[in-house]
């Protein structure tokens, strides 16, 4: 992925910068600069996805210092995630970036993490496809255990693929023959690209039909999420103010998820309490600051889909549009990382104290990232490719990326950051 600062070894810890910088979000969550407050498969398929390794029940929880608690029964409303035991179990939070069908990469990463009984998930944040992965994961954990969460994610992406079969935008026979996952040469895709410049979703989709809403309703128990110990945060963009709105754990709803995934060229704005929202990727992809403000884990694992660096200059219209999309949906992430790096420097210099924060608390966090260079090979159109074979391929790539990360950096969790912010933000 040509990711700067990618797992270069031990680096100084990153510190929470939220409360030291201007701007807040709904629910009292502090934010870095640039953020502001705003008032499927069959049973056999699921079984096959679980693999030979069975993970223990329970996952999220408090910090590694907290005493272990038993995961509640799947029949119990408001299930609590088990705390991280002191004997080798490490607590982490997950920050899941959005990227359409490329979110199946995140599915693979999470699927592998859920098999790791040495890790406990304390908090999850996500945007767009990352938000969908987040709520399906959290719902599965709240209603059962790790295996149920893995099965829920498999079923969710299976159903996404099944609905995708109805789309007129499919790979051509030549692309299938050549193993090309792009949809860019499909006439329907090209027609949609042109039509989007002249017609809005209010014109071509007046009934505001979005099949993803039915899938979310079928797979996510929001009451169970709100009663769970695993904190979930998703972002959306306020159309009127252009600011990020963070939907916190207690206000998690299907509308919030659909707002987070509302691409303005495809769907009408999602209104919540009279306020219209678009895709959260424009202003928080994904939101990091709620995790170190509200979640218990001191280690945040960023699952990144959109490449930060490309070594070649885009020249074709499709390449230019693809690069603009990547830059746009990474901008908010880089802004948050820059704020964290600035706060880290203040802490190291002894300039950031409890007094400067008006009595509010802050803590140091450690940042990590899971990504892959393979996503660089896929263009913008492939984010609309919901073929099951493609989603399975991305899942497998994600599992491999998570496996490589755990092999290289499991011992670093709880000790040091593996994402070098100085290198990441260098010109």
Secondary structure as UniProt FT lines:
FT   TURN            4..5
FT   STRAND          6..11
FT   STRAND          14..15
FT   HELIX           18..20
FT   HELIX           26..28
FT   TURN            33..34
FT   HELIX           43..50
FT   TURN            64..65
FT   TURN            74..75
FT   TURN            77..78
FT   TURN            86..88
FT   STRAND          90..96
FT   HELIX           100..102
FT   HELIX           103..114
FT   TURN            117..118
FT   STRAND          119..126
FT   HELIX           129..143
FT   HELIX           146..164
FT   TURN            165..166
FT   HELIX           173..178
FT   TURN            184..185
FT   HELIX           187..195
FT   TURN            196..198
FT   HELIX           201..204
FT   TURN            206..207
FT   HELIX           211..219
FT   HELIX           222..227
FT   STRAND          231..238
FT   TURN            239..241
FT   STRAND          244..247
FT   HELIX           249..251
FT   HELIX           254..260
FT   TURN            264..266
FT   STRAND          270..272
FT   TURN            273..274
FT   STRAND          275..279
FT   HELIX           280..282
FT   TURN            285..286
FT   HELIX           289..294
FT   STRAND          299..303
FT   HELIX           317..348
FT   TURN            349..350
FT   TURN            354..359
FT   STRAND          364..370
FT   HELIX           373..377
FT   HELIX           380..384
FT   HELIX           388..409
FT   HELIX           410..412
FT   TURN            413..415
FT   STRAND          417..419
FT   HELIX           421..424
//
